[in-house]
C-alpha cells in the first residue's frame, strides 16, 4: 500500500510538475501577461518548502529516538553538501560554456532544484553550437535531482503517509518554476514545443524510479529514517534560501513586496491545509 502511494506521489510530483508548468506557461503565467509572474511562483515555492521542512519533516525526525545533536549535525552536513553540489555545478557550467564567475553571477546559478524561471536558464542558450548540448546537460541534471526527490518523498512516506503527501506537494510546488525555465531552454534549443515537453516529462518520471529505490533502501534502514528526514529538510531549506529567496531580494514597490509576502504565505498555507486534510483522514 505504501509502495503504491510512493509511486503515485512521485509520478504526480515529477511528471505533474512538468505539465503544470506547461499549462501555466500556455495560460500566460510566469511571463506577466496574467499579472502572475516568476516572482509570484518563486515565492509560493519557497513558502511551501520552508513550511514542509520546519513544520513537518524536522518535527517528525525529532520525535524519534535519535538525539538532537546528531540530527542537527545531519542537517548541517546536508546544507554543506548541497552548497558544495552548487559549487560543483557552477564550476562545470563555467568550463562547459567558457565563461567566468562574473557571467555566472549575472545569470544566476543552476542548482538542479532551484526555480530559475526568473532567469529562464539563459546561460544554457548562449553560443551557437553548444545550444543542443546545453539542453541535454540540463536534462541530465534534472534527472539526477528528480531521482533524489523521489528518495526524499519515499523517506517521508515511510515515516508517515501525511508527511509523504506534504513532501510530494512541496516537490511539485518548487519544481514548477524550475520546469518552466527548462521548457524555455529546450524550446529555444530545438524549436519544438512538444518535444521539449516530452523530454522534460521523461526527466520528471525519474522521480518515480528514485521513489521505488528509496522505498526499498529506507525500508531496510528504518533506524536511519530520522536522518533521511533531516537530509530531506536540509535539501528543502537550502533550495528555498539559496536558490529561491535570493531571486526575490530585489528593489520592489510596496505592492510588489506585499504580493511576494502573500504568495510566500500562500505556499505555507497550502502545505498546512494539505497536512490537516491528510491528518483528518
Buried (B, 14 or more C-beta within 10 A) or exposed (E): EEBEBBBEBBBBBBBBBBBBBBEBBEEEBBBEEEEBBBBBBBBBBBBBBBBBBBBBBBEBBBEBEBEEEEBEEBBEBBBEBBBEBBEEBBEEBBEBBEBEEEBBEEBBBBBBBBBBBBBBBBBBBBBEEBBEBBBEBBBEBBBBBBBBBBBBBBBBBBBBBBBBBBBBBBBBBBBBBBBBBBBBBBBBBBEEBEEBBEBBBBBBBBBBBBBBBBBEBBEEEEEBBBBBBBBBBBBBBBBBBBBBBEBBEEEEEEEBEEBBEEBBBBBBBBBBEBBEEBEEE
